[in-house]
């Protein structure tokens, strides 16, 4: 895989794009890819927290987006780190699908993913007939 690309004058924003079927195996693979990529831009604890938030969004796609479909649909991750800003760099991560939003009806351990994403990042969830998009933002180190 090699080291992540560096920011340069002709490349002021570094991004990562991954997509795959909405399966647990692919969600784990995308999370590992994101964790390796974000390691250059954040300390280990922050990178772990961000990877957890990303995995929660991916797991929601796996568990909810295509629940009534015949098979797994696609899930997408796009992440970018801004050029240096006052106090660090801005990370934006988007996880999206083409499925249908549905609230969890499970009791007990279910239903903690969105609150966790909101705790670890500035998260926004947009739902519509074309799917769901979760956008997460966080400040990362220079």
ROZA-289292 format. One record per residue (C-alpha): x, y, z; residue number from 0; residue in three letters. Coordinates in Angstrom, 1 decimal. Each point is the difference from the previous one (the first is absolute). Example, Ala and Ser with C-alpha at 12.3 -4.5 7.8 and 13.67 -1.06 7.14 Angstrom:
   east  north     up   k   r
   12.3   -4.5    7.8   0 ALA
    1.4    3.4   -0.7   1 SER
! end
This chain:
   east  north     up   k   r
    0.0    0.0    0.0   0 UNK
    2.9    2.4    0.7   1 UNK
    0.0    3.2    2.0   2 UNK
   -2.8    2.5   -0.4   3 UNK
    0.6    2.8   -2.5   4 UNK
    1.4    3.2    1.5   5 UNK
   -1.6    3.4   -0.3   6 UNK
    1.8    2.2   -2.6   7 UNK
   -0.6    3.3   -1.6   8 UNK
   -1.6   -1.7   -3.0   9 UNK
   -1.9   -2.4    2.2  10 UNK
   -1.4    2.1    2.9  11 UNK
   -2.6   -2.6    1.1  12 UNK
    0.8   -3.7    0.5  13 UNK
   -3.0   -2.4   -0.4  14 UNK
   -0.9   -3.7    0.4  15 UNK
   -2.8   -1.7   -1.9  16 UNK
   -1.2   -3.5    0.6  17 UNK
   -3.1   -1.9   -0.9  18 UNK
   -1.3   -3.6    0.2  19 UNK
   -2.9   -2.2    0.7  20 UNK
   -1.8    0.7    3.2  21 UNK
    1.4   -3.0    1.9  22 UNK
    1.8   -0.3    3.3  23 UNK
    3.1   -1.2   -1.7  24 UNK
    0.1    3.0   -2.3  25 UNK
   -0.9    2.4    2.8  26 UNK
    3.0   -1.3    2.0  27 UNK
    2.3    0.3   -3.0  28 UNK
   -1.1    3.6   -0.6  29 UNK
    0.5    0.8    3.7  30 UNK
    3.5   -1.4   -0.1  31 UNK
    0.8    2.0   -3.1  32 UNK
   -1.3    3.2    1.6  33 UNK
    1.9   -0.7    3.2  34 UNK
    3.3   -0.4   -1.9  35 UNK
   -0.7    3.1   -2.1  36 UNK
   -0.9    2.3    3.0  37 UNK
    3.1   -1.0    2.0  38 UNK
    2.0    2.6   -1.8  39 UNK
   -2.4    2.8    1.0  40 UNK
   -0.9   -0.9    3.6  41 UNK
    1.5   -1.4    3.1  42 UNK
   -0.7   -3.7    0.8  43 UNK
   -2.9    0.6    2.4  44 UNK
   -1.7    2.5   -2.3  45 UNK
    0.5   -2.3   -3.0  46 UNK
   -1.5   -2.9    2.0  47 UNK
   -3.0    2.1    1.0  48 UNK
   -0.5    1.2   -3.6  49 UNK
    0.3   -3.6   -1.3  50 UNK
   -2.6   -1.1    2.5  51 UNK
   -2.4    2.8   -1.1  52 UNK
    0.5   -1.0   -3.7  53 UNK
   -0.6   -3.7    0.8  54 UNK
   -3.2    0.9    1.8  55 UNK
   -1.3    1.8   -3.1  56 UNK
    1.1   -2.9   -2.2  57 UNK
   -1.6   -2.6    2.4  58 UNK
   -3.3    2.0   -0.2  59 UNK
    0.1   -0.4   -3.8  60 UNK
    0.5   -3.7    0.4  61 UNK
   -2.7   -0.4    2.6  62 UNK
   -2.6    2.4   -1.2  63 UNK
    0.3    1.4   -3.5  64 UNK
   -0.8   -3.1   -2.0  65 UNK
   -2.0   -2.0    2.5  66 UNK
   -2.9   -0.4   -2.4  67 UNK
    2.1   -0.6   -3.1  68 UNK
    0.8   -3.3   -1.5  69 UNK
    3.8    0.4    0.6  70 UNK
    2.5    2.5    1.2  71 UNK
    0.1    3.3   -1.8  72 UNK
    3.0    2.3   -0.2  73 UNK
    1.6    2.1    2.7  74 UNK
    2.4    2.9   -0.6  75 UNK
    2.6    1.8    2.1  76 UNK
    1.6    3.3   -1.0  77 UNK
    2.4    1.8    2.3  78 UNK
    2.1    3.1   -0.4  79 UNK
    2.4    2.0    2.1  80 UNK
    0.2    3.7   -0.7  81 UNK
    3.1    2.1   -0.3  82 UNK
    1.3    1.4    3.3  83 UNK
   -2.4    2.3    1.8  84 UNK
    0.3    1.9    3.2  85 UNK
    0.2   -2.8    2.7  86 UNK
    0.4   -3.0   -2.3  87 UNK
   -1.6   -1.4   -3.1  88 UNK
   -3.7   -0.8   -0.6  89 UNK
   -0.9   -3.6   -0.7  90 UNK
   -3.3   -0.7   -1.9  91 UNK
   -1.2   -3.6   -0.3  92 UNK
   -3.1   -1.0   -1.9  93 UNK
   -1.6   -3.5    0.1  94 UNK
   -2.9   -0.5   -2.4  95 UNK
   -2.3   -2.6   -1.4  96 UNK
   -2.9   -0.4   -2.4  97 UNK
   -2.3   -1.8    2.5  98 UNK
   -2.9    1.0    2.1  99 UNK
    0.4    1.7    3.4 100 UNK
   -1.7   -1.9    2.9 101 UNK
    0.2    0.6    3.6 102 UNK
    1.1   -2.8    2.3 103 UNK
   -2.8   -1.6    1.8 104 UNK
    2.2   -2.3    2.0 105 UNK
    0.3    0.3    3.7 106 UNK
    3.1   -0.4    2.2 107 UNK
    3.4    0.3   -1.6 108 UNK
   -1.4    1.4   -3.4 109 UNK
   -0.3    3.7   -0.8 110 UNK
    3.3    1.4    1.3 111 UNK
    1.8    0.5   -3.3 112 UNK
   -1.4    3.5   -0.8 113 UNK
    0.6    1.4    3.5 114 UNK
    3.5   -1.4   -0.2 115 UNK
    0.7    1.7   -3.3 116 UNK
   -1.4    3.3    1.4 117 UNK
    2.3   -0.4    3.1 118 UNK
    3.1   -0.7   -2.1 119 UNK
   -0.6    2.4   -2.9 120 UNK
   -2.3    2.8   -1.1 121 UNK
   -2.4   -2.3   -1.9 122 UNK
   -2.9    0.8   -2.3 123 UNK
   -2.4   -2.6   -1.4 124 UNK
   -1.9    0.7   -3.2 125 UNK
   -2.7   -2.5   -1.1 126 UNK
   -2.0    0.0   -3.1 127 UNK
   -1.5   -2.3   -2.7 128 UNK
    3.4   -0.4   -1.6 129 UNK
    1.7   -1.3    3.2 130 UNK
    1.7    1.3    3.1 131 UNK
    3.1    2.1    0.4 132 UNK
    1.9    0.4    3.3 133 UNK
    2.5    2.8    0.0 134 UNK
    2.5    0.2    2.9 135 UNK
    2.4    2.8    0.7 136 UNK
    2.9    0.3    2.4 137 UNK
    3.1    2.1    0.5 138 UNK
    3.2   -1.9   -0.4 139 UNK
    3.6    0.9    0.7 140 UNK
    2.1    2.0   -2.5 141 UNK
! end
